[in-house]
Amino acid sequence: MGLQPTIKLNDTRVIPQLGFGVWQVPSDITATVVSEAIAAGYRSIDTAAVYENEAGVGAAIQKNSVPRDQLFITTKLWNSRHGYDDALRSFDKSLSRLGLDYIDLFLIHWPAPQRDLYAGAWRALVELQRQGRAKSIGVSNFNIPHLQRIIDTSGVVPALNQVELHPRFQQRALRQFHAQHGIATEAWSPLGQGQLLEDATVRAIAKKHARTPAQIILRWHLDSGLIAIPKSVTPVRIRENFAVFDFQLNADDMRELAALDRSDGRIGPDPETADF
Ligand code: NAD
């Protein structure tokens, strides 16, 4: 995967540390936007059944000259498909919309604890990995008790947990649990959906390094050992967000960014109470 940094997963596969997210990218422009991202150098693409743009991601992969084994494609199982058989069927549909014969990483999108079916969904993912059609399997938006439950009931530790994470919501307790169990941490909304780009601390560090605020935040993710999947539909920003491999933050920068963490810094839904 070239010179870009990667993280080794607990199943021995590797994932690029910087990927490209396509939530809210309209389906009719997804192929174009993902092609831009691949041309810019991204090799990891994050979609989901519920984003309704898997076909566009697939179209970009088909028409691209980058070999399939150099791409890392993630998609996710939606909450209404948590039953074991339903999960297997839903995976087949995602695969077919993407036009692929395997997925690099398949995730349970939310635990949806009020449905209480995520442990069965996890068994389906374990089966898909056994079949070799999902090379790596993981979860998204799982809190510690949700993780503990699937580990206890299946004996299989997820490769990765994709959660909301940015300097204003750093998820320290969850990351510590991940580190203890060999689970990689992937940050969704790594830029705080753009809200963090106006932060005075981020802007001051950006000025000092002659970089943009988005580049400073993405560098914080990389220097923190996280996987980040920023989204943009604007070609210049897609490239800007990928141009972060030629500088590093120093200890003072990291300390100042660490201090931005807030207990009420969450932007998206709380996984425990999210009802969809
Ligand atoms: P993000 O933090 O990546 O922010 C994206 C927004 O920031 C853009 O829409 C744009 O407005 C702005 N932006 C991006 N680059 C910029 C730049 N260089 N300069 C100025 N503004 C810029 O937020 P996101 O899209 O919510 O999250 C990224 C990805 O994470 C999603 O596309 C999706 O793949 C994933 N995600 C997953 C979940 C989940 O439940 N698993 C939830 C949300 C997002």
Residues whose N, C-alpha, C, O or C-beta is under 5 A from the ligand:
A	BS01	NAD	G21 V22 W23 D46 H109 S140 Q162 W188 S189 P190 L191 G192 Q193 G194 A214 I229 P230 K231 S232 R237 E240
